[in-house]
């Protein structure tokens, strides 16, 4: 594959796989404003974040197996259309609960981009090339969390939070056009699998019984959930507790996201020279170190001087965790890449969605719940990785 083609696929697939951070990060600076306009508490507003996350998870569960049956292109295009229309509907939401319901639909549509983008990469690459391309996607994926909150913060200068969702609609429409014009079908008809609910459930069961797949997928999901706790709670913690402006919050959020980009590119340089499993272990260890530090700094009230570096380490580590965990989890499942990608995404977004309300359970004037949740999740990720992905000793030959 030429460098020009690789770059084209990286931009399109990176944009598609970034529907998650686009959906969540761009409106983060607006959460306090949404809370005020819709007369809703922090937990009620964070319900819209949880709903979007659940939609992202359930959508992957449906769209991944469908892409194994009908090919990648058709389910992808349908999902992007749903994302764009639901984004526009979110701009008209009259209440926090209506916004949450529409965000569920928005997440469901956006899930097609996330899950099918990973499956397309698995169709095109294998081995070291697979891990390297996922690292390349981290460059595109990492830029989105940098730009999204900054763009959201700047949009709030000229429009309300509703304008943020109109912008999301426009982004979805642009990616739809790009996919129509430049993204071919990558799963030939002869390689597709018969589609039925029993067959899909059997495939999921086979994947979950694969100890290595489950270990890589679940440890990455727990690390992702630690970052998601930060995504869910940081706007209230940094703006309400530490009194940062929406614009300054977006700068801090962007700096942390730059860490993901930097670690993702470092990973791309190291893949092939250092074992992917070792790189994943390093990433998970950094995630745990950062999560524990966040917990300590919030419980002891050590202030921004301790909190911001801890958050940076936790978030940046995802640049090592995501590409290696994804490549390792999908490497042995070429024929069921869509279903394997779906389970990988479901674990990430379901766990993230379930923990998001916990960070606001004590109100918007304390950072302690966010810190404790991040610390517990990051430590759990290391424990799962150590327990499930340990290579079994070969039986002694006699």
TORKOL-4160 file (C-alpha; in steps of 0.2 Angstrom, whole numbers, padded with zeros to 4 digits, m for minus):
398
<pt num="1" X="0000" Y="0000" Z="0000"/>
<pt num="2" X="0007" Y="0017" Z="m0005"/>
<pt num="3" X="0010" Y="0031" Z="0008"/>
<pt num="4" X="m0003" Y="0041" Z="0000"/>
<pt num="5" X="m0016" Y="0028" Z="0002"/>
<pt num="6" X="m0011" Y="0025" Z="0020"/>
<pt num="7" X="m0013" Y="0043" Z="0024"/>
<pt num="8" X="m0030" Y="0044" Z="0016"/>
<pt num="9" X="m0036" Y="0029" Z="0025"/>
<pt num="10" X="m0028" Y="0035" Z="0041"/>
<pt num="11" X="m0038" Y="0052" Z="0040"/>
<pt num="12" X="m0055" Y="0044" Z="0036"/>
<pt num="13" X="m0054" Y="0029" Z="0048"/>
<pt num="14" X="m0046" Y="0040" Z="0061"/>
<pt num="15" X="m0060" Y="0053" Z="0059"/>
<pt num="16" X="m0073" Y="0039" Z="0060"/>
<pt num="17" X="m0065" Y="0030" Z="0075"/>
<pt num="18" X="m0065" Y="0048" Z="0083"/>
<pt num="19" X="m0084" Y="0049" Z="0084"/>
<pt num="20" X="m0082" Y="0044" Z="0103"/>
<pt num="21" X="m0071" Y="0059" Z="0108"/>
<pt num="22" X="m0080" Y="0070" Z="0096"/>
<pt num="23" X="m0097" Y="0066" Z="0104"/>
<pt num="24" X="m0090" Y="0068" Z="0122"/>
<pt num="25" X="m0076" Y="0080" Z="0122"/>
<pt num="26" X="m0083" Y="0094" Z="0111"/>
<pt num="27" X="m0097" Y="0098" Z="0123"/>
<pt num="28" X="m0088" Y="0095" Z="0139"/>
<pt num="29" X="m0084" Y="0114" Z="0142"/>
<pt num="30" X="m0103" Y="0117" Z="0140"/>
<pt num="31" X="m0109" Y="0105" Z="0154"/>
<pt num="32" X="m0110" Y="0118" Z="0167"/>
<pt num="33" X="m0120" Y="0129" Z="0154"/>
<pt num="34" X="m0131" Y="0115" Z="0150"/>
<pt num="35" X="m0134" Y="0111" Z="0168"/>
<pt num="36" X="m0140" Y="0130" Z="0171"/>
<pt num="37" X="m0151" Y="0131" Z="0155"/>
<pt num="38" X="m0160" Y="0115" Z="0157"/>
<pt num="39" X="m0161" Y="0117" Z="0176"/>
<pt num="40" X="m0152" Y="0100" Z="0180"/>
<pt num="41" X="m0140" Y="0095" Z="0192"/>
<pt num="42" X="m0122" Y="0088" Z="0188"/>
<pt num="43" X="m0128" Y="0070" Z="0189"/>
<pt num="44" X="m0143" Y="0073" Z="0177"/>
<pt num="45" X="m0132" Y="0082" Z="0165"/>
<pt num="46" X="m0119" Y="0068" Z="0166"/>
<pt num="47" X="m0133" Y="0056" Z="0162"/>
<pt num="48" X="m0132" Y="0062" Z="0144"/>
<pt num="49" X="m0114" Y="0057" Z="0144"/>
<pt num="50" X="m0118" Y="0040" Z="0151"/>
<pt num="51" X="m0132" Y="0038" Z="0138"/>
<pt num="52" X="m0120" Y="0042" Z="0123"/>
<pt num="53" X="m0108" Y="0030" Z="0130"/>
<pt num="54" X="m0120" Y="0016" Z="0131"/>
<pt num="55" X="m0126" Y="0020" Z="0114"/>
<pt num="56" X="m0108" Y="0019" Z="0108"/>
<pt num="57" X="m0107" Y="0002" Z="0116"/>
<pt num="58" X="m0123" Y="m0005" Z="0110"/>
<pt num="59" X="m0121" Y="0001" Z="0093"/>
<pt num="60" X="m0104" Y="m0008" Z="0091"/>
<pt num="61" X="m0112" Y="m0024" Z="0098"/>
<pt num="62" X="m0124" Y="m0023" Z="0083"/>
<pt num="63" X="m0114" Y="m0015" Z="0069"/>
<pt num="64" X="m0098" Y="m0025" Z="0072"/>
<pt num="65" X="m0107" Y="m0042" Z="0068"/>
<pt num="66" X="m0117" Y="m0034" Z="0054"/>
<pt num="67" X="m0101" Y="m0028" Z="0045"/>
<pt num="68" X="m0095" Y="m0046" Z="0046"/>
<pt num="69" X="m0111" Y="m0052" Z="0037"/>
<pt num="70" X="m0115" Y="m0037" Z="0025"/>
<pt num="71" X="m0097" Y="m0030" Z="0022"/>
<pt num="72" X="m0090" Y="m0014" Z="0030"/>
<pt num="73" X="m0096" Y="0000" Z="0019"/>
<pt num="74" X="m0115" Y="m0001" Z="0020"/>
<pt num="75" X="m0117" Y="m0002" Z="0039"/>
<pt num="76" X="m0104" Y="0012" Z="0041"/>
<pt num="77" X="m0113" Y="0024" Z="0030"/>
<pt num="78" X="m0130" Y="0021" Z="0038"/>
<pt num="79" X="m0122" Y="0024" Z="0055"/>
<pt num="80" X="m0114" Y="0040" Z="0050"/>
<pt num="81" X="m0131" Y="0046" Z="0044"/>
<pt num="82" X="m0139" Y="0042" Z="0060"/>
<pt num="83" X="m0125" Y="0051" Z="0070"/>
<pt num="84" X="m0127" Y="0067" Z="0060"/>
<pt num="85" X="m0146" Y="0067" Z="0061"/>
<pt num="86" X="m0146" Y="0063" Z="0080"/>
<pt num="87" X="m0133" Y="0077" Z="0083"/>
<pt num="88" X="m0145" Y="0090" Z="0075"/>
<pt num="89" X="m0159" Y="0083" Z="0086"/>
<pt num="90" X="m0148" Y="0086" Z="0101"/>
<pt num="91" X="m0147" Y="0104" Z="0097"/>
<pt num="92" X="m0166" Y="0105" Z="0099"/>
<pt num="93" X="m0167" Y="0095" Z="0116"/>
<pt num="94" X="m0179" Y="0104" Z="0128"/>
<pt num="95" X="m0174" Y="0095" Z="0144"/>
<pt num="96" X="m0159" Y="0085" Z="0151"/>
<pt num="97" X="m0169" Y="0069" Z="0149"/>
<pt num="98" X="m0173" Y="0072" Z="0131"/>
<pt num="99" X="m0155" Y="0076" Z="0128"/>
<pt num="100" X="m0150" Y="0060" Z="0136"/>
<pt num="101" X="m0162" Y="0050" Z="0125"/>
<pt num="102" X="m0155" Y="0058" Z="0109"/>
<pt num="103" X="m0137" Y="0056" Z="0115"/>
<pt num="104" X="m0141" Y="0037" Z="0116"/>
<pt num="105" X="m0146" Y="0037" Z="0097"/>
<pt num="106" X="m0131" Y="0048" Z="0093"/>
<pt num="107" X="m0119" Y="0036" Z="0101"/>
<pt num="108" X="m0127" Y="0021" Z="0093"/>
<pt num="109" X="m0125" Y="0029" Z="0076"/>
<pt num="110" X="m0107" Y="0035" Z="0080"/>
<pt num="111" X="m0103" Y="0017" Z="0085"/>
<pt num="112" X="m0103" Y="0011" Z="0067"/>
<pt num="113" X="m0088" Y="0022" Z="0063"/>
<pt num="114" X="m0078" Y="0016" Z="0079"/>
<pt num="115" X="m0081" Y="m0002" Z="0077"/>
<pt num="116" X="m0080" Y="m0004" Z="0058"/>
<pt num="117" X="m0064" Y="0007" Z="0057"/>
<pt num="118" X="m0055" Y="m0005" Z="0068"/>
<pt num="119" X="m0062" Y="m0020" Z="0057"/>
<pt num="120" X="m0056" Y="m0011" Z="0041"/>
<pt num="121" X="m0039" Y="m0009" Z="0048"/>
<pt num="122" X="m0039" Y="m0028" Z="0052"/>
<pt num="123" X="m0044" Y="m0032" Z="0035"/>
<pt num="124" X="m0030" Y="m0022" Z="0027"/>
<pt num="125" X="m0015" Y="m0026" Z="0039"/>
<pt num="126" X="m0008" Y="m0039" Z="0051"/>
<pt num="127" X="0006" Y="m0042" Z="0063"/>
<pt num="128" X="0018" Y="m0027" Z="0066"/>
<pt num="129" X="0010" Y="m0017" Z="0052"/>
<pt num="130" X="m0007" Y="m0019" Z="0061"/>
<pt num="131" X="0000" Y="m0011" Z="0077"/>
<pt num="132" X="0009" Y="0002" Z="0067"/>
<pt num="133" X="m0006" Y="0008" Z="0058"/>
<pt num="134" X="m0016" Y="0008" Z="0075"/>
<pt num="135" X="m0002" Y="0020" Z="0081"/>
<pt num="136" X="m0005" Y="0030" Z="0066"/>
<pt num="137" X="m0023" Y="0031" Z="0070"/>
<pt num="138" X="m0018" Y="0037" Z="0087"/>
<pt num="139" X="m0011" Y="0053" Z="0079"/>
<pt num="140" X="m0028" Y="0057" Z="0071"/>
<pt num="141" X="m0038" Y="0051" Z="0086"/>
<pt num="142" X="m0026" Y="0060" Z="0098"/>
<pt num="143" X="m0028" Y="0077" Z="0088"/>
<pt num="144" X="m0047" Y="0076" Z="0090"/>
<pt num="145" X="m0047" Y="0076" Z="0109"/>
<pt num="146" X="m0035" Y="0091" Z="0108"/>
<pt num="147" X="m0046" Y="0101" Z="0096"/>
<pt num="148" X="m0063" Y="0096" Z="0102"/>
<pt num="149" X="m0064" Y="0104" Z="0119"/>
<pt num="150" X="m0054" Y="0119" Z="0112"/>
<pt num="151" X="m0067" Y="0121" Z="0098"/>
<pt num="152" X="m0081" Y="0118" Z="0110"/>
<pt num="153" X="m0074" Y="0131" Z="0122"/>
<pt num="154" X="m0072" Y="0144" Z="0107"/>
<pt num="155" X="m0089" Y="0140" Z="0100"/>
<pt num="156" X="m0097" Y="0145" Z="0117"/>
<pt num="157" X="m0090" Y="0162" Z="0114"/>
<pt num="158" X="m0101" Y="0165" Z="0099"/>
<pt num="159" X="m0115" Y="0152" Z="0102"/>
<pt num="160" X="m0124" Y="0142" Z="0115"/>
<pt num="161" X="m0121" Y="0124" Z="0119"/>
<pt num="162" X="m0134" Y="0120" Z="0105"/>
<pt num="163" X="m0122" Y="0126" Z="0092"/>
<pt num="164" X="m0110" Y="0113" Z="0098"/>
<pt num="165" X="m0121" Y="0099" Z="0092"/>
<pt num="166" X="m0125" Y="0108" Z="0076"/>
<pt num="167" X="m0106" Y="0108" Z="0073"/>
<pt num="168" X="m0106" Y="0089" Z="0077"/>
<pt num="169" X="m0119" Y="0087" Z="0063"/>
<pt num="170" X="m0109" Y="0096" Z="0051"/>
<pt num="171" X="m0093" Y="0085" Z="0055"/>
<pt num="172" X="m0104" Y="0069" Z="0053"/>
<pt num="173" X="m0110" Y="0075" Z="0036"/>
<pt num="174" X="m0092" Y="0079" Z="0030"/>
<pt num="175" X="m0086" Y="0062" Z="0035"/>
<pt num="176" X="m0101" Y="0054" Z="0026"/>
<pt num="177" X="m0095" Y="0063" Z="0010"/>
<pt num="178" X="m0077" Y="0057" Z="0013"/>
<pt num="179" X="m0082" Y="0039" Z="0015"/>
<pt num="180" X="m0094" Y="0039" Z="0000"/>
<pt num="181" X="m0080" Y="0046" Z="m0011"/>
<pt num="182" X="m0064" Y="0038" Z="m0005"/>
<pt num="183" X="m0067" Y="0022" Z="0006"/>
<pt num="184" X="m0070" Y="0006" Z="m0003"/>
<pt num="185" X="m0077" Y="m0010" Z="0003"/>
<pt num="186" X="m0063" Y="m0021" Z="0011"/>
<pt num="187" X="m0072" Y="m0037" Z="0015"/>
<pt num="188" X="m0075" Y="m0047" Z="0000"/>
<pt num="189" X="m0092" Y="m0057" Z="m0001"/>
<pt num="190" X="m0083" Y="m0074" Z="0000"/>
<pt num="191" X="m0075" Y="m0069" Z="0016"/>
<pt num="192" X="m0092" Y="m0064" Z="0025"/>
<pt num="193" X="m0100" Y="m0074" Z="0038"/>
<pt num="194" X="m0118" Y="m0079" Z="0039"/>
<pt num="195" X="m0128" Y="m0067" Z="0050"/>
<pt num="196" X="m0140" Y="m0073" Z="0063"/>
<pt num="197" X="m0143" Y="m0070" Z="0081"/>
<pt num="198" X="m0137" Y="m0087" Z="0087"/>
<pt num="199" X="m0122" Y="m0087" Z="0076"/>
<pt num="200" X="m0117" Y="m0069" Z="0083"/>
<pt num="201" X="m0119" Y="m0076" Z="0101"/>
<pt num="202" X="m0109" Y="m0091" Z="0097"/>
<pt num="203" X="m0095" Y="m0080" Z="0090"/>
<pt num="204" X="m0096" Y="m0068" Z="0105"/>
<pt num="205" X="m0095" Y="m0084" Z="0117"/>
<pt num="206" X="m0080" Y="m0090" Z="0107"/>
<pt num="207" X="m0071" Y="m0073" Z="0109"/>
<pt num="208" X="m0075" Y="m0072" Z="0128"/>
<pt num="209" X="m0068" Y="m0090" Z="0131"/>
<pt num="210" X="m0052" Y="m0084" Z="0123"/>
<pt num="211" X="m0042" Y="m0080" Z="0139"/>
<pt num="212" X="m0029" Y="m0069" Z="0130"/>
<pt num="213" X="m0042" Y="m0059" Z="0120"/>
<pt num="214" X="m0052" Y="m0056" Z="0136"/>
<pt num="215" X="m0037" Y="m0051" Z="0146"/>
<pt num="216" X="m0031" Y="m0038" Z="0132"/>
<pt num="217" X="m0049" Y="m0032" Z="0129"/>
<pt num="218" X="m0054" Y="m0030" Z="0148"/>
<pt num="219" X="m0038" Y="m0022" Z="0154"/>
<pt num="220" X="m0038" Y="m0009" Z="0140"/>
<pt num="221" X="m0057" Y="m0006" Z="0144"/>
<pt num="222" X="m0053" Y="m0003" Z="0162"/>
<pt num="223" X="m0039" Y="0009" Z="0158"/>
<pt num="224" X="m0050" Y="0018" Z="0146"/>
<pt num="225" X="m0064" Y="0019" Z="0159"/>
<pt num="226" X="m0051" Y="0028" Z="0171"/>
<pt num="227" X="m0049" Y="0040" Z="0157"/>
<pt num="228" X="m0068" Y="0041" Z="0154"/>
<pt num="229" X="m0070" Y="0045" Z="0173"/>
<pt num="230" X="m0058" Y="0060" Z="0170"/>
<pt num="231" X="m0068" Y="0065" Z="0154"/>
<pt num="232" X="m0084" Y="0064" Z="0164"/>
<pt num="233" X="m0079" Y="0073" Z="0179"/>
<pt num="234" X="m0065" Y="0085" Z="0174"/>
<pt num="235" X="m0076" Y="0099" Z="0168"/>
<pt num="236" X="m0084" Y="0101" Z="0185"/>
<pt num="237" X="m0068" Y="0097" Z="0195"/>
<pt num="238" X="m0058" Y="0110" Z="0185"/>
<pt num="239" X="m0071" Y="0123" Z="0182"/>
<pt num="240" X="m0082" Y="0122" Z="0198"/>
<pt num="241" X="m0069" Y="0116" Z="0211"/>
<pt num="242" X="m0053" Y="0124" Z="0204"/>
<pt num="243" X="m0062" Y="0139" Z="0195"/>
<pt num="244" X="m0054" Y="0137" Z="0178"/>
<pt num="245" X="m0063" Y="0146" Z="0164"/>
<pt num="246" X="m0071" Y="0136" Z="0150"/>
<pt num="247" X="m0057" Y="0141" Z="0138"/>
<pt num="248" X="m0043" Y="0137" Z="0151"/>
<pt num="249" X="m0051" Y="0120" Z="0154"/>
<pt num="250" X="m0051" Y="0117" Z="0136"/>
<pt num="251" X="m0032" Y="0121" Z="0135"/>
<pt num="252" X="m0029" Y="0109" Z="0150"/>
<pt num="253" X="m0039" Y="0096" Z="0142"/>
<pt num="254" X="m0030" Y="0098" Z="0125"/>
<pt num="255" X="m0013" Y="0097" Z="0134"/>
<pt num="256" X="m0018" Y="0080" Z="0141"/>
<pt num="257" X="m0023" Y="0074" Z="0124"/>
<pt num="258" X="m0007" Y="0079" Z="0116"/>
<pt num="259" X="0001" Y="0067" Z="0128"/>
<pt num="260" X="m0010" Y="0053" Z="0120"/>
<pt num="261" X="m0003" Y="0059" Z="0103"/>
<pt num="262" X="0015" Y="0059" Z="0109"/>
<pt num="263" X="0014" Y="0042" Z="0117"/>
<pt num="264" X="0005" Y="0035" Z="0102"/>
<pt num="265" X="0019" Y="0041" Z="0090"/>
<pt num="266" X="0032" Y="0034" Z="0102"/>
<pt num="267" X="0023" Y="0018" Z="0102"/>
<pt num="268" X="0024" Y="0018" Z="0083"/>
<pt num="269" X="0043" Y="0020" Z="0083"/>
<pt num="270" X="0045" Y="0006" Z="0096"/>
<pt num="271" X="0033" Y="m0007" Z="0088"/>
<pt num="272" X="0043" Y="m0020" Z="0080"/>
<pt num="273" X="0058" Y="m0016" Z="0091"/>
<pt num="274" X="0049" Y="m0020" Z="0108"/>
<pt num="275" X="0037" Y="m0033" Z="0110"/>
<pt num="276" X="0019" Y="m0026" Z="0110"/>
<pt num="277" X="0014" Y="m0035" Z="0126"/>
<pt num="278" X="0028" Y="m0027" Z="0135"/>
<pt num="279" X="0023" Y="m0010" Z="0128"/>
<pt num="280" X="0005" Y="m0013" Z="0134"/>
<pt num="281" X="0012" Y="m0018" Z="0151"/>
<pt num="282" X="0022" Y="m0001" Z="0152"/>
<pt num="283" X="0006" Y="0008" Z="0147"/>
<pt num="284" X="m0005" Y="0000" Z="0160"/>
<pt num="285" X="0008" Y="0003" Z="0173"/>
<pt num="286" X="0009" Y="0022" Z="0169"/>
<pt num="287" X="m0010" Y="0022" Z="0169"/>
<pt num="288" X="m0010" Y="0015" Z="0187"/>
<pt num="289" X="0003" Y="0026" Z="0193"/>
<pt num="290" X="m0007" Y="0041" Z="0186"/>
<pt num="291" X="m0023" Y="0035" Z="0193"/>
<pt num="292" X="m0016" Y="0032" Z="0210"/>
<pt num="293" X="m0008" Y="0049" Z="0210"/>
<pt num="294" X="m0025" Y="0057" Z="0205"/>
<pt num="295" X="m0034" Y="0048" Z="0220"/>
<pt num="296" X="m0020" Y="0054" Z="0232"/>
<pt num="297" X="m0020" Y="0072" Z="0226"/>
<pt num="298" X="m0039" Y="0073" Z="0227"/>
<pt num="299" X="m0042" Y="0065" Z="0244"/>
<pt num="300" X="m0028" Y="0075" Z="0252"/>
<pt num="301" X="m0033" Y="0091" Z="0243"/>
<pt num="302" X="m0016" Y="0094" Z="0236"/>
<pt num="303" X="m0022" Y="0107" Z="0223"/>
<pt num="304" X="m0019" Y="0109" Z="0204"/>
<pt num="305" X="0000" Y="0107" Z="0206"/>
<pt num="306" X="m0002" Y="0089" Z="0210"/>
<pt num="307" X="m0018" Y="0085" Z="0201"/>
<pt num="308" X="m0013" Y="0091" Z="0183"/>
<pt num="309" X="0003" Y="0081" Z="0181"/>
<pt num="310" X="m0006" Y="0065" Z="0188"/>
<pt num="311" X="m0020" Y="0068" Z="0175"/>
<pt num="312" X="m0008" Y="0070" Z="0161"/>
<pt num="313" X="0001" Y="0053" Z="0165"/>
<pt num="314" X="m0016" Y="0044" Z="0166"/>
<pt num="315" X="m0022" Y="0051" Z="0150"/>
<pt num="316" X="m0006" Y="0050" Z="0140"/>
<pt num="317" X="m0003" Y="0032" Z="0144"/>
<pt num="318" X="m0018" Y="0028" Z="0133"/>
<pt num="319" X="m0007" Y="0031" Z="0118"/>
<pt num="320" X="0003" Y="0016" Z="0123"/>
<pt num="321" X="m0012" Y="0005" Z="0129"/>
<pt num="322" X="m0024" Y="0007" Z="0115"/>
<pt num="323" X="m0014" Y="0003" Z="0099"/>
<pt num="324" X="m0006" Y="m0012" Z="0108"/>
<pt num="325" X="m0021" Y="m0019" Z="0116"/>
<pt num="326" X="m0031" Y="m0018" Z="0101"/>
<pt num="327" X="m0018" Y="m0026" Z="0089"/>
<pt num="328" X="m0015" Y="m0040" Z="0102"/>
<pt num="329" X="m0034" Y="m0043" Z="0104"/>
<pt num="330" X="m0038" Y="m0043" Z="0086"/>
<pt num="331" X="m0022" Y="m0052" Z="0079"/>
<pt num="332" X="m0029" Y="m0070" Z="0081"/>
<pt num="333" X="m0047" Y="m0066" Z="0074"/>
<pt num="334" X="m0046" Y="m0060" Z="0056"/>
<pt num="335" X="m0062" Y="m0069" Z="0051"/>
<pt num="336" X="m0072" Y="m0061" Z="0065"/>
<pt num="337" X="m0064" Y="m0044" Z="0065"/>
<pt num="338" X="m0080" Y="m0035" Z="0066"/>
<pt num="339" X="m0087" Y="m0045" Z="0081"/>
<pt num="340" X="m0070" Y="m0045" Z="0090"/>
<pt num="341" X="m0069" Y="m0026" Z="0087"/>
<pt num="342" X="m0087" Y="m0024" Z="0094"/>
<pt num="343" X="m0083" Y="m0034" Z="0110"/>
<pt num="344" X="m0067" Y="m0023" Z="0112"/>
<pt num="345" X="m0078" Y="m0007" Z="0110"/>
<pt num="346" X="m0092" Y="m0013" Z="0121"/>
<pt num="347" X="m0081" Y="m0017" Z="0135"/>
<pt num="348" X="m0073" Y="0000" Z="0134"/>
<pt num="349" X="m0089" Y="0010" Z="0133"/>
<pt num="350" X="m0100" Y="0000" Z="0144"/>
<pt num="351" X="m0088" Y="0001" Z="0159"/>
<pt num="352" X="m0085" Y="0019" Z="0155"/>
<pt num="353" X="m0103" Y="0023" Z="0154"/>
<pt num="354" X="m0107" Y="0014" Z="0170"/>
<pt num="355" X="m0094" Y="0023" Z="0180"/>
<pt num="356" X="m0097" Y="0041" Z="0173"/>
<pt num="357" X="m0112" Y="0045" Z="0185"/>
<pt num="358" X="m0101" Y="0040" Z="0200"/>
<pt num="359" X="m0089" Y="0054" Z="0198"/>
<pt num="360" X="m0103" Y="0067" Z="0201"/>
<pt num="361" X="m0112" Y="0057" Z="0215"/>
<pt num="362" X="m0106" Y="0069" Z="0228"/>
<pt num="363" X="m0110" Y="0085" Z="0218"/>
<pt num="364" X="m0100" Y="0096" Z="0208"/>
<pt num="365" X="m0090" Y="0104" Z="0222"/>
<pt num="366" X="m0078" Y="0090" Z="0226"/>
<pt num="367" X="m0065" Y="0080" Z="0216"/>
<pt num="368" X="m0064" Y="0065" Z="0228"/>
<pt num="369" X="m0076" Y="0053" Z="0218"/>
<pt num="370" X="m0067" Y="0056" Z="0202"/>
<pt num="371" X="m0050" Y="0053" Z="0210"/>
<pt num="372" X="m0056" Y="0037" Z="0219"/>
<pt num="373" X="m0064" Y="0030" Z="0203"/>
<pt num="374" X="m0049" Y="0033" Z="0192"/>
<pt num="375" X="m0037" Y="0025" Z="0205"/>
<pt num="376" X="m0048" Y="0010" Z="0207"/>
<pt num="377" X="m0050" Y="0007" Z="0188"/>
<pt num="378" X="m0032" Y="0009" Z="0183"/>
<pt num="379" X="m0026" Y="m0003" Z="0197"/>
<pt num="380" X="m0039" Y="m0015" Z="0191"/>
<pt num="381" X="m0033" Y="m0014" Z="0173"/>
<pt num="382" X="m0015" Y="m0020" Z="0179"/>
<pt num="383" X="m0023" Y="m0034" Z="0189"/>
<pt num="384" X="m0033" Y="m0041" Z="0175"/>
<pt num="385" X="m0019" Y="m0040" Z="0163"/>
<pt num="386" X="m0007" Y="m0049" Z="0175"/>
<pt num="387" X="m0020" Y="m0062" Z="0179"/>
<pt num="388" X="m0027" Y="m0066" Z="0161"/>
<pt num="389" X="m0013" Y="m0063" Z="0149"/>
<pt num="390" X="0001" Y="m0072" Z="0158"/>
<pt num="391" X="0008" Y="m0085" Z="0145"/>
<pt num="392" X="0006" Y="m0102" Z="0151"/>
<pt num="393" X="0021" Y="m0113" Z="0153"/>
<pt num="394" X="0023" Y="m0127" Z="0140"/>
<pt num="395" X="0021" Y="m0145" Z="0148"/>
<pt num="396" X="0038" Y="m0153" Z="0150"/>
<pt num="397" X="0042" Y="m0165" Z="0136"/>
<pt num="398" X="0046" Y="m0183" Z="0142"/>
